[in-house]
Amino acid sequence: MKIRHYGWMSANSKISVDEVKWLVWIMLGWTFWLASGYAPQTKKLTAPMKCIECGGEMRVTEVTYRSLGSLGVRPEHGQTFYDSG
């Protein structure tokens, strides 16, 4: 039995598996860092935001992407990223 692969899986394809992974990550809205493990900052981080009422420092505890509806993912089951701090 002979199996034929078309597109990026074919033997003479110029695109690598890593490039396909990168394209999928970009489409899903994930972050992809090349080899370094962290994204370098071009500017120094500014001072954290302050609460208007008490003046305390505010920090991000959760970032939720709600724009996945176009991909068929319901917002209540969307990707949630929690802050490590």
C-alpha positions as CSV (number, residue, x, y, z in Angstrom):
1,M,0.0,0.0,0.0
2,K,1.3,3.4,-0.9
3,I,0.5,6.5,1.1
4,R,0.7,9.9,-0.5
5,H,1.1,13.1,1.3
6,Y,0.1,16.4,-0.3
7,G,0.8,19.9,0.8
8,W,3.3,20.5,3.7
9,M,3.6,16.8,4.4
10,S,5.0,16.0,0.9
11,A,8.6,15.0,0.5
12,N,9.5,18.1,-1.6
13,S,7.7,20.6,0.6
14,K,9.7,23.7,1.5
15,I,7.9,24.3,4.8
16,S,9.0,22.6,7.9
17,V,7.0,21.1,10.7
18,D,8.2,23.9,13.0
19,E,6.8,26.5,10.6
20,V,3.5,24.7,10.6
21,K,3.4,24.7,14.4
22,W,4.3,28.4,14.4
23,L,1.4,29.2,12.0
24,V,-1.1,27.2,14.1
25,W,0.1,28.9,17.3
26,I,-0.3,32.3,15.6
27,M,-3.8,31.4,14.4
28,L,-4.8,30.3,17.9
29,G,-3.5,33.5,19.4
30,W,-0.8,31.8,21.4
31,T,2.6,33.4,21.9
32,F,5.6,31.8,20.2
33,W,9.2,32.7,21.4
34,L,12.1,31.5,19.4
35,A,14.7,29.7,21.5
36,S,15.1,32.3,24.2
37,G,12.2,31.3,26.4
38,Y,11.1,34.9,27.0
39,A,10.2,38.0,25.0
40,P,12.7,40.8,25.4
41,Q,11.3,44.1,26.3
42,T,12.2,47.1,24.2
43,K,11.2,49.7,26.8
44,K,11.5,49.5,30.6
45,L,8.3,48.6,32.3
46,T,6.4,51.5,33.7
47,A,5.2,51.8,37.2
48,P,2.2,49.6,38.0
49,M,-1.2,51.1,37.9
50,K,-2.7,52.4,41.1
51,C,-6.2,51.9,42.4
52,I,-8.2,55.1,42.2
53,E,-10.0,54.5,45.6
54,C,-7.2,53.2,47.9
55,G,-4.0,54.0,46.0
56,G,-2.7,50.4,46.1
57,E,-0.7,48.8,43.3
58,M,-2.8,46.8,40.9
59,R,-1.5,43.6,39.1
60,V,-2.9,41.3,36.4
61,T,-4.3,38.1,37.8
62,E,-6.1,36.8,34.8
63,V,-6.2,37.4,31.0
64,T,-9.0,35.8,29.1
65,Y,-9.3,35.8,25.3
66,R,-13.0,36.1,24.4
67,S,-12.5,36.4,20.6
68,L,-12.4,32.7,20.0
69,G,-16.1,32.6,18.9
70,S,-15.1,32.8,15.3
71,L,-13.2,29.5,15.8
72,G,-16.2,27.8,17.2
73,V,-15.0,28.0,20.8
74,R,-17.7,29.3,23.2
75,P,-16.5,32.2,25.3
76,E,-17.2,30.5,28.6
77,H,-14.8,27.7,27.5
78,G,-12.2,30.1,26.1
79,Q,-8.5,30.0,26.9
80,T,-7.6,31.4,30.3
81,F,-4.1,32.4,31.3
82,Y,-3.3,33.0,35.0
83,D,-0.6,35.2,36.3
84,S,2.3,33.4,38.0
85,G,2.7,36.1,40.6
